[in-house]
Amino acid sequence: MSEELKDLELRNAALKERLGMLHDLRNSKHQQLDNSLSGLAGSLQAQDNITSLIPLFQSNLYTPVTLNYNLITFLYKSHGVLQTMIDEPVLDGFRGGVDIVSQELGSDIGKLIDYAEEHGTWETVKQFLIWGRQYGGSALIINAGQDPKTPLNVDEIDAGHLEFYDADRWELGGAARHAKKFNFYGKELDATRVITFSGKRAPRLIRAQLNGWGMSEIERAVEDFNLWLRGRNVLYEILDEAKVDVYGINGYAATLATPDGESIIRKRIQAANQIKNFCNALIMDKEDEYKVIPNNFTGMAEVMKENRIGIAAALR
C-alpha cells in the first residue's frame, strides 16, 4: 500500500505541475491578446482621429517641383493638358491684337506695333510669358548691337540691330532674379539688358529656395494631376485586359508535378489560343473546361470625370 500511495502522490504532483503550466500559459495568452488589442485600438484611434496631423504631413511635397527642371520640361512636352494650362492664359491675352497707350510716343505707336509684328516680337513676348508660367521665371533679353556687359544705352540703339530673345530662368546660368549680371550661354549680360518675369509668389520658407523667382504653375496641380495619371493608367490596364480566359485542364495538378509539366501546360494553352485566334473556334479535351470572365468597367467614367474636375478646380 505504501508503494501505491507514493505512486499516487507522484501522479498528483505531476498533474498539479501540468495544471499550473496550463494556467500560466492561459494567463500569458490572455495578456498578449489584451496588449495586442489595446495597441491595435490605440493605433486605429490615432489614425481615425480627424485632428491628427499625420495625414497633413504625409500629403505634402517638401521640395518644390519648380526646382526640378527636367521633370517640368518633359511634363510640358508630354501632356497636352499641362501645355494648355500654361499657354492658354497667355494666348488669350494676345488674342485680338495688342493696344499700346502712351502720350510720349504719340504717332510712333503705330510704327512700334508694325515693327513688332514684322519682326515677330509679339511671338517672342508670348513665349517669354509662357516660360515664366512654366518654370516660375523667364527673361526677355535685349540685343541692341552693343557690348552686352555694359548697361543698355537707349539713345544709341540701332533699330537694324535690335533683337529680342526669350529664355527661361535656368538659361541665365542659375542666377538670382535680381542679380546685376547674368550669364546667357557663356555671354555675360548686364542686368539692364534683361527683362525678368517671375511666376506666382512663393511663401517665405520656399522663396529662398527659388532664388528670388516664383513658382511654376504646375506646382498647384501636382496632386490632382497625379490622380488623373493614375486613374488613366488603371483604365488602360483594364481595357488591355478586357476579359480573362479561364482554362480548366483535366489532370492539371498532376501534369504540373512532372518534370516537363510546366512546358506541357504552356504548350497546350498556346496551341488553344492560336487555334482560337485563327479559326475563331476552340478545340479541347472532353474533360477540360473553358470560360471567359469579362471585366466590369462600371464606375470608371465617373472616376475619370471627377479627376478632370479636380484638375480644372486646381487650375481655376
Salt bridges, closest charged atoms under 4 A:
ASP7 OD2 - ARG11 NE 3.19
GLU88 OE2 - ARG95 NH2 3.67
ASP92 OD1 - ARG95 NH1 2.21
ASP108 OD1 - LYS111 NZ 3.91
GLU123 OE2 - LYS126 NZ 3.16
ASP158 OD2 - HIS161 ND1 2.80
GLU188 OE2 - LYS181 NZ 3.89
ASP190 OD1 - LYS181 NZ 3.29
GLU217 OE1 - ARG220 NE 2.96
ASP245 OD1 - LYS243 NZ 3.36
ASP245 OD2 - LYS276 NZ 2.72
GLU262 OE2 - ARG266 NH2 2.90
ASP288 OD2 - ARG268 NH2 2.06
